[in-house]
Amino acid sequence: MLSAALLSGVTVSQQAQAAPGRSALPPFPTVAFYTGSELTGTEHTADLTDNTCHNLTEPALSALNYAAVDVDVYYNPDCRTGEPGKTGDLYMALGSLHWAELSYPGLSYRVRSGS
């Protein structure tokens, strides 16, 4: 079944709506990373106008994309793909208007303009 294949991904991603850790959505547009699960803990917002690589000041366990952009989240510094501390092609694409629990702590990100 196609739905079973889609549900077997490594990351839980939900359409943007108030997540369990939040009572309401932030102002539109916002992309934010959280040090806790379910959008809790310290919030770090992304600069949506800058598509260069950014290292997070603290590892993120969850993220919210309430904007008309896509965001690539990396588990290594400097937007290097792969599992933490390893090389490979693993990273997470956080689509517009979604939130996610990250498979591993997110350490860097790059904003991609919406299309």
C-alpha positions in Angstrom: 0.0 0.0 0.0 1.2 3.5 -0.8 0.0 4.9 2.5 2.0 2.3 4.4 5.2 3.2 2.5 4.6 6.9 3.2 4.1 6.3 6.9 7.3 4.3 7.2 9.6 7.4 6.9 12.2 8.2 9.5 10.6 11.5 10.5 7.2 12.3 11.9 5.8 15.3 10.0 2.4 16.9 10.5 0.6 19.6 8.7 1.0 22.9 10.5 -1.6 23.3 13.2 -1.2 23.9 16.9 1.1 21.0 18.0 0.8 19.3 21.3 3.5 21.5 22.9 1.8 24.7 21.7 -1.5 26.4 22.3 -1.4 28.3 19.0 0.6 28.8 15.8 3.1 31.7 15.8 2.7 34.6 13.3 3.0 33.7 9.6 5.7 33.3 8.3 7.8 31.6 10.9 10.3 28.7 10.8 11.5 27.7 14.2 13.6 25.0 15.8 13.0 23.8 19.4 15.3 22.1 21.9 12.5 19.9 23.1 10.1 17.5 21.5 6.7 18.6 20.3 7.8 22.2 19.8 8.8 22.8 23.4 12.0 24.1 25.0 14.1 27.0 23.7 12.9 28.4 20.3 15.4 29.4 17.7 13.9 31.2 14.6 15.3 31.0 11.1 16.1 33.9 8.8 13.8 33.2 5.9 15.6 35.6 3.6 18.9 33.9 3.8 19.4 30.6 1.9 23.0 29.9 3.1 23.8 27.2 5.7 23.2 28.1 9.3 24.5 26.1 12.4 22.0 26.1 15.3 23.3 27.4 18.6 21.6 24.4 20.3 20.6 21.0 18.9 16.9 20.9 17.9 14.6 18.0 18.6 11.6 19.4 16.8 10.9 22.1 14.2 8.0 24.1 12.8 7.7 25.4 9.3 4.8 27.9 9.2 6.0 29.6 6.0 5.9 29.3 2.2 9.5 27.9 2.0 11.0 24.5 2.5 13.8 23.8 4.9 16.5 21.2 4.8 17.6 20.1 8.3 20.9 18.4 8.8 22.1 16.2 11.7 25.7 17.5 11.3 27.2 21.0 11.5 27.7 23.0 8.3 24.8 21.3 6.4 26.7 18.1 5.9 24.5 15.2 5.1 24.6 11.9 7.0 23.8 10.4 10.3 25.3 12.3 13.3 29.1 12.2 13.0 29.0 10.1 9.8 29.0 10.7 6.1 26.1 9.7 3.9 23.1 11.3 2.2 20.7 11.6 5.2 19.0 14.9 6.0 15.4 15.9 6.5 13.3 18.1 4.2 10.7 20.0 6.2 8.0 21.1 3.9 6.1 24.3 4.0 3.3 24.4 6.6 4.5 21.3 8.6 6.1 20.5 11.9 8.2 17.5 12.8 9.9 15.5 15.5 13.5 15.1 14.2 15.0 11.6 13.9 18.3 12.9 15.4 19.1 16.3 16.9 19.2 18.9 14.1 22.5 20.8 14.1 22.2 23.0 10.9 19.7 24.0 8.3 19.3 25.7 4.9 16.1 27.6 3.8 15.0 26.9 0.3 12.6 29.3 -1.4 9.1 27.9 -2.0 8.2 26.8 -5.5 
